[in-house]
Amino acid sequence: MKLARRVGKKTRREHLEAHWKATGRKPKPLRDVGECPAGFDPVWRAFCRLSSARGVGMANEPISYADIAAFQGVAGVRLRPWQVELIERLDGLWLGMKHG
């Protein structure tokens, strides 16, 4: 299940987390993916949002520095250099999985 996919203005994960908060019951798709390590959640959320907005041509395009800069402006966040590096590494893993 693709939790990073956008449904309206929020990702599927954000909708499921809102449901969890409202009902106190963790939806199965969230139970199946496990937990983020402490302190990693903001980077993971940024990666998921950036990834869901990536350009798609003949193949999936990597997340660019321009994408990250635009994301910071639109989202009102300031990523630290280590967070940008981590997003780059996650993106490399994601692209590797997609392209085999």
Secondary structure, DSSP 8 states (H G I E B T S, - for coil): --TTSEETTEEHHHHHHHHHHHHS---HHHHHH----TTTHHHHHHHHHHHHT--BSSSB----HHHHHHHHHHHT----HHHHHHHHHHHHHHHHHHH-
